[in-house]
Amino acid sequence: MALLNQPTPGWANPRRKGRCGPWLAALALLLSAGRDASAQTAAAKEYQIKAVFLFNFTQFVDWPPQAFPERQTPVIIGVLGEDPFGAYLDEAVRGEQVNNRPLLIQRYRRLDDIGTCHVLFISQSENSRLEQILAGLKGRSILTVGDGDKFAQRGGMIRFVTEKNRIRLRINLEASKAASLTISSKLLRPAELVSPRKD
């Protein structure tokens, strides 16, 4: 299964300035060679791509000033629950900066463990309690990302959806605005916008 075998969106262009360019180019080559890979290898490649997406989100979202209490506060990408990324997420951000801030990866087992965090990937292991988690994050400027079923419709902000060997984004703009986050039009343009589910 070859994933993301289409042109890279402009906002994730591997030719953009910064050290991530070679990483993305190498990733694209790796993915294009993976057509006959096993399901396990395909899943690993999928999360390599998602790790790069998480890094890119930090460049196309604006947080309110209070999200960074100090001048050198790092941009923190967190993973809540079982970590599907392994070392890929650490590799994607190694040596990178966003607005002169270093990036830091944190892994959390429980909601109560989350201190300062800017992007939070909520693992599928947490699907059964997603609404409880999102309620616990209410009022905090944390970009919530996941790939669980109906993640964005259930109140998450960005959901990864794999369709026809491509990773697409579904974005709940209402949820991001409620958290005082501004998502760039460059990220919104290729995405599908969804509304929260009304029960």
N, C-alpha and C positions, 0 to 999 in steps of 0.2 A: 504494500500500500504506500503510495507516494503522497506525502502531505504537502499542501501549500505549493503545488506545482503550477503556480500562476505568477505573473509579475508581482513583485512586492509593492504594497501600497506606498504612495508617496511619503507618508509620515513615517514609514519604517524602512525607507530607502537605504540599502547598504552603502550607497555612495555618499551619504551625508557625512559631514565632518565628524571626527571623533574616532576613538580606538575601536568602536563597535563595528565599523565597516568591514574589516577583514573577518571578524567573527561571523557576521551575517552572510558574507560571501561564501565562507567555508561551509556554513550551515546549509545554504542553498544547494551547494554541490553535493553535500552529504544526502540531502533529501531527494534530489533528483536521481540518485543512484539506488534508492531504496525500494524500488517497485516490487521486488520479490522477497522482501524482508518478512520475517515472522511477525505474528501479531504483537509479541512482546517487544521486538525491536521497533515496530511501527509506533507503538505506544510511547516508547522512550523518545523517538524522534518528534512525536507530537508535543511532548512536554519540553523538548529543547526549544521548539518554536514558541510555545507559550511562555517560556522563561524570557525570551527576547521581547515578546509583546509586553510583559510586565515591566521590563526595563524601559521600553519605549513609552509606556503610559506615563512615566514620571516626567517626561518631557512635554507632554501634551495635555497636562492637567494643571490648573492653578489652584493652590491651596490658600486659605486666608492666612494673614500674618501670624495669628496665634497658633497655627499648626507647627510653627518653628520657634520655640521659646527663646532660642539663642542663635546668634549669627552662624555658628558652626554646627548647629543641630543637623545630623545627617538625614537624608531621605531614607526612610525605613520601609522596606518591603517585607511583609510578614506572610507566613503560611500558617493557617489554623487547621489543626487536625493532621491526618496522615499526609506526609510530604511526597507528592508524586514526582517531584523534580530531581531528587538526588542532588548531585553537584552542579547540574546545569544552571540553576538560578544563580549560584555563587559565581560561576564562570561568566555568566552574562553581564554581571555588574562589576567584576573585578577591575579595579583601577579607574572606573568611570566616575564622573561627577555630573550633577545637574545643578545649574545655577550656582556653581562654586561650592556645592555641598557634596560630600562623599555619600555613597550609597551603602546601606547596611542591610543584611538579610537576618531576619529573626524568625524563629519557629516557635509556635505556641501550641500547647496541648489543650488549654482551657481558655475561655473568654476572659476570665479574671487575670490571666497572665499578660494581657495586652496593655502595654503602657503607651508610649508614643509610637504611632504607626501611621503611615501615609497611604500605602497600598496594601490591602489584605486579600490574599487568595484564600478563599474558604473551600477546603477540600470536600470532595464528594462524601467522605466519611462523616461529614457533619450535616448531610442533607436532611435527616429526620428532625433536626432541631434548628434549621436555618432561620425560621421566623424568630425564635428565641434569641439567636445570636444577633440578628439584625436589630432587634428591639434593644438589646444590650449595648449596641453601638450607636444608638440614636443620639443625635446631638454632637457627635464627634465627626471631624472632617477626615474620614477615612474612605478612600476609594475601595469599594468592595468588588471583588472579581471572583468568578467561579465558572465551573463547567457542568454543574449539576442541572438536572431537568428543571426547566422553567425558572432558572435562577433569577433572571432579571424581572420576570413577571411576579415573582414572590417577594421582590423588594431589593434584590441585589442591584448593583449599578452596571457592571459589564459581565456578560456571559460569553464564553467561548463556545462556538457551535461548529462542529465538523460536518460539512456537507460536500459531497462529491470530491473528497480528498482535499478540501480547502478549509482553512480555519476562518470563520467569519465572526463578527462581533454583533451582539445584540445589546443595546444600551438603554437603560432606564434613566432618562434625563431628569425626570421628576425626582428620583431618589438622589441623584448627584447634586441637584440644586438644593434639596432639603439639607444636605450636608455642607452647604456653602462651597461646593467645588465647581469650577468652571472647566468644562471639557472643550478643547480646541475643535473648531470646525473641521480641521484636517483629520481628526479622529472620528468625528461624527459622520462625515460625508460617505465613507464606504460602509458604515454600520447600518443596521436595521434598528430603528427606534421602537421601543415597546412601552406599553403602559402597565402600571401595577395591576395585578389581578384584583378585581372587585368581587368579593364574596357576598 
